[in-house]
Structure formats: C-alpha cells, structure tokens
Amino acid sequence: MYTSGTTGHPKGAVLSHRALFYQYVNALIGQDLRQDEVHLAAAPLFLIAGLNMMTVPTFTLGGRIIIHRGFRAEAVLEQIEKSQVTSSFFVPAMLDMLSQHERFADADLSSFRAIMVGGSPLLEQTIKTWQAREVAIMQGFGMTEAAPGVCMLEPRDGLVKAGSAGRPHFFTESRIVDVVGDEVGPDEAGEIIITGPNMMSGYWNKPEETARAVEDGWYHSGDIALRDADGYLWVKDRIKDMYISGGENVYPAEVENALVSVPGVRDAAVIGVPDDRWGETGKAFVVLSDASLTPDAIAAALKPLLANYKQPKYIEILDELPRTGTGKIQKQALRELN
C-alpha cells in the first residue's frame, strides 16, 4: 500500500498477511463493530485507514458494507438516514464538508454508534460541532507503515478525551522519545516510535529509506506527540511541519486551531517561512466563509488566542487549500506557493 506522499514522494509499504491479520484483530478489539454492522465506506479504499480500520474488519464479521465511489456530502447524509448507517471512516476534511452542508442540522444521525476519524490532526472546532450532534468520534492515529493502526480513542472515551488519539492498540507498542532516542516523561513532547506485528516489512525496493525509518525494530514516525498521565496520546504535528521562531517550537496545528475559531474562517493551513529576525515565522493560508474578512482583521482576532511568537506574520487568502485524493492538506504545495 502506498503512502500519501504529503511530505515527499509516495513509498510502497510492504504489508505481509501477518501484519494485516494483527491490524484487523487490533481493530476488532478496539472498536464496537458487530455482526449487524452497516458500514459506509465513503473514504477512498486506496486510503489505508478507509480500507483496514473498519471496512475489512466489518467484512470479517459478516456485516453490511455500502461503498460510495466518491465523497459527496449530500449523498453521504442521505445514505446515513436511508440505511441507518452505524459506522464510517472519514478524514477531517470530510467531517467538515458534512457539517457545513445545509442538511446537516436536520439530518438523522441517531444510528451512528461512532465515527472513526484519522489522516490528520482533528481541529477542536470540528470535535465540538459533532459533539453538539451527540455523535461520538473515535480518533485514530496511524500510518500506512503500521497497516495503519497505532493508537485509537475508543467510543467510550470519545467525549471524555476529545482531541486525543487515544491509547495503543492491543498488539502494538509505541514510545515517545527525544532527539537522542531516550523516552520522555508524561506531558513531554517527542517523536512517536512504533513496533508490533502489524508493522510493514519495509519499503518496496527502497532499502536505504527502510533503514532510515526503522531502527532496532522501531519505526520512526516523524510525528510529534505527548502522552498524558492516563496514557492517552496527544498528537501535535509532523516534525517536518514544526518550525522554530525565536528559539521556540511552533506546531502549525495549534495555530490552525486558533485560525478556524475566528468567525468567517472556514479552513486554514500554516507553514514556517524564513525570517531575518526570528529565523522562522509563520505564514497562514486561509479559506473564508465571510468574504469581507481581511488578513488584518484575522490577525487582530488571533492576538488574544496565541502567544506572540506563535502569531503568523503573513496571512494569505486562498479560494481553497491544495489537498491529496485522501483529503490531506498538501503543505509542500503551499511551500511552493511561497
């Protein structure tokens, strides 16, 4: 299965039958999937989470699977009501398209036991929107190299630990380490490294890249996170997306959360750009729902929400953000715009 290629060229992750078996067992242990499941597969099946987190596990139970060839918010809302859908997997962009549709407020979502969300960090505003509709959200954290499950926020914790990626899957182990590979303490940020029987055998025809990614049996994810005292994982951002401004680490996901909380901002992405004084500073790309909003007005609204060093120096308005076929924001494309 090929990686999404948001931070480089896609790579083929070789997944053995053994790795897939343990992925499906992990998924069945952690999720409330049943034999009478009605699962809506609205995410592309070339997205590994869309295929392996819920669709194939539902198949193993003998449940019903409804496959949409493409994602259309109106068609998904209609299908949920018509078929009393009990589960589905969405990336955050799909959740937002659903909640922004005119039918969302009145749609019957009562059949959902929970929605699995993954692919990129989930914005707080999105969580609150679905909480208001009393829909429990399971957040998954993983990657193609893990087939894809690493951690999951189970349905029972969907509201209590909203925003967390949950705890490790039963057969998968993860650690959070500093730059020299030492494990950090609770609430300290570091890189997530993973091991387990669900991990890939390596990258297809790329032994050097495999050697860089896997060290002593542990896969280095390139993701920054912290684990709280209860053992729940909180994903901050990609290491490649983090930038350092005036000696301070800035996680774009935090700034993006603040941006979309500004009335009139529908979508946002932040990258680090060179700055003569601070080394790097933030540049925000925003999509508006209120066309009258100006960059200066957005900057003023951010002042009370973020520390000074986290404030983006530049704000550019776009008609839409560049995304992959799986809905992930292509930050490399934004860097090329800069």
Contacts in CASP RR format, 6 or more apart in sequence:
PFRMAT RR
TARGET T0000
AUTHOR 0000-0000-0000
METHOD contacts of the structure
MODEL  1
MYTSGTTGHPKGAVLSHRALFYQYVNALIGQDLRQDEVHLAAAPLFLIAG
LNMMTVPTFTLGGRIIIHRGFRAEAVLEQIEKSQVTSSFFVPAMLDMLSQ
HERFADADLSSFRAIMVGGSPLLEQTIKTWQAREVAIMQGFGMTEAAPGV
CMLEPRDGLVKAGSAGRPHFFTESRIVDVVGDEVGPDEAGEIIITGPNMM
SGYWNKPEETARAVEDGWYHSGDIALRDADGYLWVKDRIKDMYISGGENV
YPAEVENALVSVPGVRDAAVIGVPDDRWGETGKAFVVLSDASLTPDAIAA
ALKPLLANYKQPKYIEILDELPRTGTGKIQKQALRELN
1 12 0 8 1.000
1 13 0 8 1.000
1 15 0 8 1.000
1 46 0 8 1.000
1 48 0 8 1.000
1 51 0 8 1.000
1 144 0 8 1.000
1 147 0 8 1.000
2 10 0 8 1.000
2 11 0 8 1.000
2 12 0 8 1.000
2 13 0 8 1.000
2 46 0 8 1.000
2 144 0 8 1.000
3 10 0 8 1.000
3 11 0 8 1.000
3 12 0 8 1.000
3 13 0 8 1.000
3 143 0 8 1.000
3 144 0 8 1.000
3 145 0 8 1.000
4 10 0 8 1.000
4 47 0 8 1.000
4 144 0 8 1.000
4 324 0 8 1.000
4 326 0 8 1.000
4 328 0 8 1.000
5 11 0 8 1.000
5 324 0 8 1.000
6 324 0 8 1.000
6 328 0 8 1.000
6 329 0 8 1.000
6 330 0 8 1.000
6 331 0 8 1.000
6 332 0 8 1.000
7 238 0 8 1.000
7 240 0 8 1.000
7 331 0 8 1.000
7 332 0 8 1.000
8 332 0 8 1.000
11 203 0 8 1.000
11 204 0 8 1.000
11 206 0 8 1.000
11 209 0 8 1.000
12 144 0 8 1.000
12 203 0 8 1.000
12 204 0 8 1.000
12 206 0 8 1.000
13 144 0 8 1.000
13 145 0 8 1.000
13 147 0 8 1.000
13 200 0 8 1.000
13 202 0 8 1.000
13 203 0 8 1.000
13 204 0 8 1.000
14 200 0 8 1.000
14 201 0 8 1.000
14 202 0 8 1.000
14 203 0 8 1.000
14 204 0 8 1.000
15 147 0 8 1.000
15 200 0 8 1.000
15 201 0 8 1.000
16 201 0 8 1.000
18 197 0 8 1.000
19 147 0 8 1.000
19 197 0 8 1.000
19 198 0 8 1.000
19 199 0 8 1.000
19 200 0 8 1.000
19 201 0 8 1.000
20 52 0 8 1.000
20 147 0 8 1.000
20 198 0 8 1.000
22 147 0 8 1.000
22 171 0 8 1.000
22 172 0 8 1.000
22 196 0 8 1.000
22 197 0 8 1.000
22 198 0 8 1.000
23 52 0 8 1.000
23 146 0 8 1.000
23 147 0 8 1.000
23 148 0 8 1.000
23 149 0 8 1.000
23 198 0 8 1.000
24 52 0 8 1.000
24 56 0 8 1.000
24 57 0 8 1.000
24 60 0 8 1.000
25 170 0 8 1.000
25 171 0 8 1.000
26 149 0 8 1.000
26 169 0 8 1.000
26 170 0 8 1.000
26 171 0 8 1.000
26 172 0 8 1.000
26 198 0 8 1.000
27 33 0 8 1.000
27 52 0 8 1.000
27 53 0 8 1.000
27 54 0 8 1.000
27 57 0 8 1.000
27 149 0 8 1.000
27 169 0 8 1.000
28 57 0 8 1.000
28 60 0 8 1.000
28 61 0 8 1.000
29 169 0 8 1.000
29 170 0 8 1.000
30 152 0 8 1.000
30 154 0 8 1.000
30 169 0 8 1.000
30 170 0 8 1.000
31 53 0 8 1.000
31 54 0 8 1.000
31 57 0 8 1.000
31 87 0 8 1.000
31 114 0 8 1.000
31 116 0 8 1.000
31 138 0 8 1.000
31 152 0 8 1.000
31 154 0 8 1.000
31 155 0 8 1.000
32 113 0 8 1.000
32 114 0 8 1.000
32 155 0 8 1.000
33 39 0 8 1.000
33 54 0 8 1.000
33 57 0 8 1.000
33 58 0 8 1.000
33 61 0 8 1.000
33 87 0 8 1.000
34 61 0 8 1.000
34 63 0 8 1.000
34 86 0 8 1.000
35 61 0 8 1.000
35 62 0 8 1.000
35 63 0 8 1.000
36 63 0 8 1.000
36 86 0 8 1.000
37 58 0 8 1.000
37 61 0 8 1.000
37 62 0 8 1.000
37 63 0 8 1.000
37 64 0 8 1.000
37 86 0 8 1.000
37 87 0 8 1.000
38 63 0 8 1.000
38 64 0 8 1.000
38 66 0 8 1.000
38 83 0 8 1.000
38 84 0 8 1.000
38 85 0 8 1.000
38 86 0 8 1.000
38 87 0 8 1.000
38 111 0 8 1.000
39 54 0 8 1.000
39 55 0 8 1.000
39 58 0 8 1.000
39 63 0 8 1.000
39 64 0 8 1.000
39 65 0 8 1.000
39 66 0 8 1.000
39 85 0 8 1.000
39 86 0 8 1.000
39 87 0 8 1.000
39 88 0 8 1.000
40 66 0 8 1.000
40 68 0 8 1.000
40 76 0 8 1.000
40 79 0 8 1.000
40 80 0 8 1.000
40 83 0 8 1.000
40 85 0 8 1.000
40 87 0 8 1.000
40 88 0 8 1.000
41 50 0 8 1.000
41 54 0 8 1.000
41 55 0 8 1.000
41 65 0 8 1.000
41 66 0 8 1.000
41 67 0 8 1.000
41 68 0 8 1.000
41 88 0 8 1.000
41 89 0 8 1.000
42 68 0 8 1.000
42 70 0 8 1.000
42 71 0 8 1.000
42 76 0 8 1.000
42 88 0 8 1.000
42 89 0 8 1.000
42 90 0 8 1.000
42 94 0 8 1.000
43 49 0 8 1.000
43 50 0 8 1.000
43 71 0 8 1.000
43 89 0 8 1.000
43 90 0 8 1.000
43 91 0 8 1.000
43 94 0 8 1.000
43 326 0 8 1.000
44 50 0 8 1.000
44 70 0 8 1.000
44 71 0 8 1.000
44 325 0 8 1.000
44 326 0 8 1.000
45 51 0 8 1.000
45 55 0 8 1.000
45 67 0 8 1.000
46 326 0 8 1.000
47 91 0 8 1.000
47 119 0 8 1.000
47 326 0 8 1.000
48 144 0 8 1.000
48 147 0 8 1.000
48 148 0 8 1.000
49 89 0 8 1.000
49 116 0 8 1.000
49 118 0 8 1.000
49 119 0 8 1.000
49 140 0 8 1.000
49 142 0 8 1.000
49 148 0 8 1.000
49 149 0 8 1.000
50 89 0 8 1.000
52 147 0 8 1.000
52 148 0 8 1.000
52 149 0 8 1.000
53 89 0 8 1.000
53 116 0 8 1.000
53 140 0 8 1.000
53 148 0 8 1.000
53 149 0 8 1.000
54 87 0 8 1.000
54 88 0 8 1.000
54 89 0 8 1.000
54 116 0 8 1.000
55 65 0 8 1.000
55 89 0 8 1.000
58 64 0 8 1.000
58 65 0 8 1.000
58 87 0 8 1.000
59 65 0 8 1.000
64 83 0 8 1.000
66 79 0 8 1.000
66 83 0 8 1.000
66 85 0 8 1.000
68 75 0 8 1.000
68 76 0 8 1.000
68 79 0 8 1.000
71 94 0 8 1.000
71 97 0 8 1.000
73 94 0 8 1.000
73 97 0 8 1.000
73 98 0 8 1.000
73 100 0 8 1.000
73 101 0 8 1.000
74 101 0 8 1.000
74 103 0 8 1.000
76 88 0 8 1.000
76 94 0 8 1.000
76 98 0 8 1.000
77 98 0 8 1.000
77 101 0 8 1.000
77 103 0 8 1.000
77 104 0 8 1.000
77 107 0 8 1.000
79 85 0 8 1.000
80 88 0 8 1.000
80 107 0 8 1.000
80 108 0 8 1.000
80 109 0 8 1.000
80 111 0 8 1.000
80 112 0 8 1.000
81 107 0 8 1.000
81 108 0 8 1.000
84 111 0 8 1.000
85 111 0 8 1.000
85 112 0 8 1.000
86 111 0 8 1.000
86 112 0 8 1.000
86 113 0 8 1.000
87 112 0 8 1.000
87 113 0 8 1.000
87 114 0 8 1.000
87 115 0 8 1.000
87 116 0 8 1.000
88 112 0 8 1.000
88 115 0 8 1.000
88 116 0 8 1.000
89 115 0 8 1.000
89 116 0 8 1.000
89 117 0 8 1.000
89 118 0 8 1.000
90 98 0 8 1.000
90 115 0 8 1.000
90 116 0 8 1.000
90 117 0 8 1.000
90 118 0 8 1.000
91 117 0 8 1.000
91 118 0 8 1.000
91 119 0 8 1.000
91 120 0 8 1.000
91 326 0 8 1.000
91 327 0 8 1.000
91 328 0 8 1.000
92 117 0 8 1.000
92 118 0 8 1.000
92 119 0 8 1.000
92 120 0 8 1.000
92 121 0 8 1.000
92 122 0 8 1.000
92 123 0 8 1.000
92 126 0 8 1.000
93 323 0 8 1.000
93 327 0 8 1.000
93 328 0 8 1.000
94 327 0 8 1.000
95 115 0 8 1.000
95 117 0 8 1.000
95 122 0 8 1.000
95 126 0 8 1.000
95 129 0 8 1.000
95 130 0 8 1.000
96 126 0 8 1.000
96 266 0 8 1.000
96 267 0 8 1.000
98 104 0 8 1.000
99 126 0 8 1.000
99 129 0 8 1.000
99 130 0 8 1.000
100 266 0 8 1.000
104 133 0 8 1.000
109 133 0 8 1.000
109 134 0 8 1.000
109 135 0 8 1.000
112 135 0 8 1.000
112 136 0 8 1.000
113 136 0 8 1.000
113 155 0 8 1.000
114 135 0 8 1.000
114 136 0 8 1.000
114 137 0 8 1.000
114 138 0 8 1.000
114 155 0 8 1.000
114 158 0 8 1.000
115 130 0 8 1.000
115 135 0 8 1.000
115 136 0 8 1.000
115 137 0 8 1.000
115 138 0 8 1.000
116 138 0 8 1.000
116 139 0 8 1.000
116 140 0 8 1.000
116 152 0 8 1.000
117 137 0 8 1.000
117 138 0 8 1.000
117 139 0 8 1.000
117 140 0 8 1.000
118 139 0 8 1.000
118 140 0 8 1.000
118 141 0 8 1.000
118 142 0 8 1.000
119 142 0 8 1.000
119 326 0 8 1.000
119 328 0 8 1.000
120 328 0 8 1.000
120 329 0 8 1.000
121 235 0 8 1.000
121 236 0 8 1.000
121 237 0 8 1.000
121 253 0 8 1.000
122 137 0 8 1.000
122 139 0 8 1.000
122 163 0 8 1.000
123 256 0 8 1.000
123 257 0 8 1.000
123 260 0 8 1.000
124 163 0 8 1.000
124 257 0 8 1.000
124 261 0 8 1.000
125 257 0 8 1.000
125 260 0 8 1.000
125 261 0 8 1.000
127 137 0 8 1.000
127 162 0 8 1.000
127 163 0 8 1.000
130 137 0 8 1.000
131 137 0 8 1.000
131 159 0 8 1.000
131 162 0 8 1.000
136 155 0 8 1.000
136 158 0 8 1.000
136 159 0 8 1.000
137 153 0 8 1.000
137 158 0 8 1.000
137 162 0 8 1.000
138 152 0 8 1.000
138 153 0 8 1.000
138 154 0 8 1.000
138 155 0 8 1.000
138 158 0 8 1.000
139 152 0 8 1.000
139 153 0 8 1.000
139 158 0 8 1.000
139 163 0 8 1.000
139 164 0 8 1.000
139 165 0 8 1.000
139 166 0 8 1.000
140 149 0 8 1.000
140 150 0 8 1.000
140 151 0 8 1.000
140 152 0 8 1.000
140 153 0 8 1.000
140 165 0 8 1.000
140 166 0 8 1.000
141 149 0 8 1.000
141 150 0 8 1.000
141 151 0 8 1.000
141 152 0 8 1.000
141 165 0 8 1.000
141 166 0 8 1.000
141 192 0 8 1.000
141 223 0 8 1.000
141 225 0 8 1.000
141 233 0 8 1.000
141 235 0 8 1.000
142 148 0 8 1.000
142 149 0 8 1.000
142 150 0 8 1.000
142 151 0 8 1.000
142 221 0 8 1.000
143 149 0 8 1.000
143 150 0 8 1.000
143 221 0 8 1.000
143 223 0 8 1.000
144 200 0 8 1.000
145 199 0 8 1.000
145 200 0 8 1.000
145 202 0 8 1.000
145 213 0 8 1.000
145 219 0 8 1.000
145 221 0 8 1.000
146 172 0 8 1.000
146 194 0 8 1.000
146 198 0 8 1.000
146 199 0 8 1.000
146 200 0 8 1.000
146 219 0 8 1.000
147 198 0 8 1.000
147 199 0 8 1.000
147 200 0 8 1.000
149 169 0 8 1.000
149 172 0 8 1.000
149 198 0 8 1.000
150 165 0 8 1.000
150 168 0 8 1.000
150 169 0 8 1.000
150 172 0 8 1.000
150 174 0 8 1.000
150 192 0 8 1.000
150 194 0 8 1.000
150 221 0 8 1.000
151 165 0 8 1.000
151 166 0 8 1.000
151 167 0 8 1.000
151 168 0 8 1.000
151 169 0 8 1.000
151 172 0 8 1.000
151 174 0 8 1.000
151 233 0 8 1.000
152 165 0 8 1.000
152 166 0 8 1.000
152 167 0 8 1.000
152 169 0 8 1.000
153 161 0 8 1.000
153 163 0 8 1.000
153 164 0 8 1.000
153 165 0 8 1.000
153 166 0 8 1.000
153 167 0 8 1.000
153 232 0 8 1.000
154 166 0 8 1.000
154 167 0 8 1.000
157 164 0 8 1.000
157 166 0 8 1.000
157 232 0 8 1.000
161 230 0 8 1.000
161 232 0 8 1.000
163 234 0 8 1.000
164 228 0 8 1.000
164 232 0 8 1.000
164 233 0 8 1.000
164 234 0 8 1.000
165 225 0 8 1.000
165 232 0 8 1.000
165 233 0 8 1.000
165 234 0 8 1.000
165 235 0 8 1.000
166 231 0 8 1.000
166 232 0 8 1.000
166 233 0 8 1.000
167 231 0 8 1.000
167 232 0 8 1.000
167 233 0 8 1.000
168 174 0 8 1.000
168 233 0 8 1.000
169 198 0 8 1.000
171 196 0 8 1.000
171 197 0 8 1.000
171 198 0 8 1.000
172 194 0 8 1.000
172 195 0 8 1.000
172 196 0 8 1.000
172 198 0 8 1.000
173 194 0 8 1.000
173 195 0 8 1.000
173 196 0 8 1.000
174 192 0 8 1.000
174 193 0 8 1.000
174 194 0 8 1.000
174 195 0 8 1.000
174 233 0 8 1.000
175 183 0 8 1.000
175 192 0 8 1.000
175 193 0 8 1.000
175 218 0 8 1.000
176 183 0 8 1.000
176 184 0 8 1.000
176 185 0 8 1.000
176 188 0 8 1.000
176 189 0 8 1.000
176 190 0 8 1.000
176 191 0 8 1.000
176 192 0 8 1.000
176 193 0 8 1.000
176 225 0 8 1.000
176 226 0 8 1.000
176 227 0 8 1.000
177 183 0 8 1.000
177 184 0 8 1.000
177 190 0 8 1.000
177 191 0 8 1.000
177 193 0 8 1.000
178 184 0 8 1.000
178 190 0 8 1.000
178 191 0 8 1.000
179 191 0 8 1.000
184 190 0 8 1.000
184 226 0 8 1.000
185 227 0 8 1.000
186 226 0 8 1.000
186 227 0 8 1.000
186 228 0 8 1.000
186 229 0 8 1.000
186 231 0 8 1.000
187 226 0 8 1.000
187 227 0 8 1.000
187 228 0 8 1.000
187 229 0 8 1.000
188 226 0 8 1.000
189 224 0 8 1.000
189 225 0 8 1.000
189 226 0 8 1.000
189 236 0 8 1.000
189 249 0 8 1.000
190 224 0 8 1.000
190 225 0 8 1.000
190 226 0 8 1.000
191 220 0 8 1.000
191 221 0 8 1.000
191 222 0 8 1.000
191 223 0 8 1.000
191 224 0 8 1.000
191 239 0 8 1.000
192 221 0 8 1.000
192 222 0 8 1.000
192 223 0 8 1.000
192 224 0 8 1.000
192 225 0 8 1.000
192 233 0 8 1.000
192 235 0 8 1.000
193 218 0 8 1.000
193 219 0 8 1.000
193 220 0 8 1.000
193 221 0 8 1.000
194 218 0 8 1.000
194 219 0 8 1.000
194 221 0 8 1.000
195 217 0 8 1.000
195 218 0 8 1.000
195 219 0 8 1.000
199 217 0 8 1.000
199 219 0 8 1.000
200 219 0 8 1.000
202 210 0 8 1.000
202 213 0 8 1.000
202 214 0 8 1.000
203 209 0 8 1.000
203 210 0 8 1.000
203 213 0 8 1.000
213 219 0 8 1.000
213 220 0 8 1.000
214 220 0 8 1.000
222 238 0 8 1.000
222 239 0 8 1.000
222 240 0 8 1.000
223 235 0 8 1.000
223 236 0 8 1.000
223 237 0 8 1.000
223 238 0 8 1.000
223 239 0 8 1.000
224 235 0 8 1.000
224 236 0 8 1.000
224 237 0 8 1.000
224 238 0 8 1.000
224 239 0 8 1.000
224 242 0 8 1.000
224 251 0 8 1.000
225 233 0 8 1.000
225 234 0 8 1.000
225 235 0 8 1.000
225 236 0 8 1.000
226 233 0 8 1.000
226 234 0 8 1.000
226 236 0 8 1.000
227 233 0 8 1.000
227 234 0 8 1.000
228 234 0 8 1.000
236 242 0 8 1.000
236 251 0 8 1.000
236 253 0 8 1.000
236 254 0 8 1.000
237 251 0 8 1.000
237 252 0 8 1.000
237 253 0 8 1.000
237 254 0 8 1.000
241 251 0 8 1.000
241 252 0 8 1.000
241 253 0 8 1.000
241 271 0 8 1.000
241 331 0 8 1.000
242 249 0 8 1.000
242 250 0 8 1.000
242 251 0 8 1.000
242 252 0 8 1.000
243 250 0 8 1.000
243 252 0 8 1.000
243 271 0 8 1.000
243 272 0 8 1.000
243 280 0 8 1.000
243 281 0 8 1.000
243 282 0 8 1.000
244 250 0 8 1.000
244 279 0 8 1.000
244 280 0 8 1.000
245 275 0 8 1.000
245 278 0 8 1.000
245 279 0 8 1.000
245 280 0 8 1.000
245 281 0 8 1.000
245 282 0 8 1.000
245 309 0 8 1.000
245 310 0 8 1.000
246 278 0 8 1.000
246 279 0 8 1.000
246 280 0 8 1.000
246 309 0 8 1.000
247 278 0 8 1.000
248 309 0 8 1.000
250 272 0 8 1.000
250 280 0 8 1.000
250 282 0 8 1.000
250 309 0 8 1.000
250 310 0 8 1.000
252 269 0 8 1.000
252 270 0 8 1.000
252 271 0 8 1.000
252 272 0 8 1.000
252 282 0 8 1.000
254 306 0 8 1.000
254 310 0 8 1.000
255 268 0 8 1.000
255 270 0 8 1.000
255 282 0 8 1.000
255 284 0 8 1.000
255 306 0 8 1.000
255 310 0 8 1.000
255 312 0 8 1.000
256 268 0 8 1.000
256 269 0 8 1.000
256 270 0 8 1.000
256 284 0 8 1.000
258 302 0 8 1.000
258 305 0 8 1.000
258 306 0 8 1.000
258 310 0 8 1.000
259 265 0 8 1.000
259 268 0 8 1.000
259 270 0 8 1.000
259 284 0 8 1.000
259 286 0 8 1.000
259 298 0 8 1.000
259 302 0 8 1.000
260 266 0 8 1.000
260 267 0 8 1.000
260 268 0 8 1.000
261 305 0 8 1.000
262 293 0 8 1.000
262 298 0 8 1.000
262 301 0 8 1.000
262 302 0 8 1.000
263 290 0 8 1.000
263 301 0 8 1.000
264 288 0 8 1.000
264 289 0 8 1.000
264 290 0 8 1.000
264 293 0 8 1.000
265 286 0 8 1.000
265 287 0 8 1.000
265 288 0 8 1.000
265 289 0 8 1.000
265 293 0 8 1.000
265 298 0 8 1.000
266 286 0 8 1.000
266 287 0 8 1.000
266 288 0 8 1.000
266 289 0 8 1.000
267 286 0 8 1.000
267 287 0 8 1.000
267 320 0 8 1.000
267 321 0 8 1.000
268 284 0 8 1.000
268 285 0 8 1.000
268 286 0 8 1.000
268 287 0 8 1.000
269 284 0 8 1.000
269 285 0 8 1.000
269 321 0 8 1.000
269 329 0 8 1.000
269 331 0 8 1.000
269 334 0 8 1.000
270 282 0 8 1.000
270 283 0 8 1.000
270 284 0 8 1.000
270 285 0 8 1.000
270 312 0 8 1.000
271 282 0 8 1.000
271 283 0 8 1.000
271 285 0 8 1.000
271 331 0 8 1.000
271 334 0 8 1.000
271 335 0 8 1.000
271 338 0 8 1.000
272 280 0 8 1.000
272 281 0 8 1.000
272 282 0 8 1.000
272 283 0 8 1.000
273 280 0 8 1.000
273 281 0 8 1.000
273 282 0 8 1.000
273 283 0 8 1.000
273 313 0 8 1.000
273 314 0 8 1.000
273 338 0 8 1.000
274 280 0 8 1.000
275 281 0 8 1.000
275 282 0 8 1.000
275 313 0 8 1.000
278 309 0 8 1.000
281 312 0 8 1.000
281 313 0 8 1.000
281 314 0 8 1.000
282 312 0 8 1.000
282 313 0 8 1.000
282 314 0 8 1.000
283 312 0 8 1.000
283 313 0 8 1.000
283 314 0 8 1.000
283 315 0 8 1.000
283 316 0 8 1.000
283 338 0 8 1.000
284 298 0 8 1.000
284 312 0 8 1.000
284 314 0 8 1.000
284 315 0 8 1.000
284 316 0 8 1.000
285 316 0 8 1.000
285 317 0 8 1.000
285 318 0 8 1.000
285 321 0 8 1.000
285 334 0 8 1.000
285 337 0 8 1.000
286 298 0 8 1.000
286 315 0 8 1.000
286 316 0 8 1.000
286 317 0 8 1.000
286 318 0 8 1.000
287 317 0 8 1.000
287 318 0 8 1.000
287 319 0 8 1.000
287 320 0 8 1.000
287 321 0 8 1.000
288 317 0 8 1.000
295 315 0 8 1.000
295 316 0 8 1.000
295 317 0 8 1.000
298 315 0 8 1.000
299 311 0 8 1.000
299 312 0 8 1.000
299 315 0 8 1.000
302 311 0 8 1.000
302 312 0 8 1.000
303 311 0 8 1.000
321 329 0 8 1.000
321 330 0 8 1.000
321 334 0 8 1.000
322 329 0 8 1.000
322 330 0 8 1.000
322 333 0 8 1.000
322 334 0 8 1.000
323 329 0 8 1.000
323 330 0 8 1.000
324 330 0 8 1.000
END
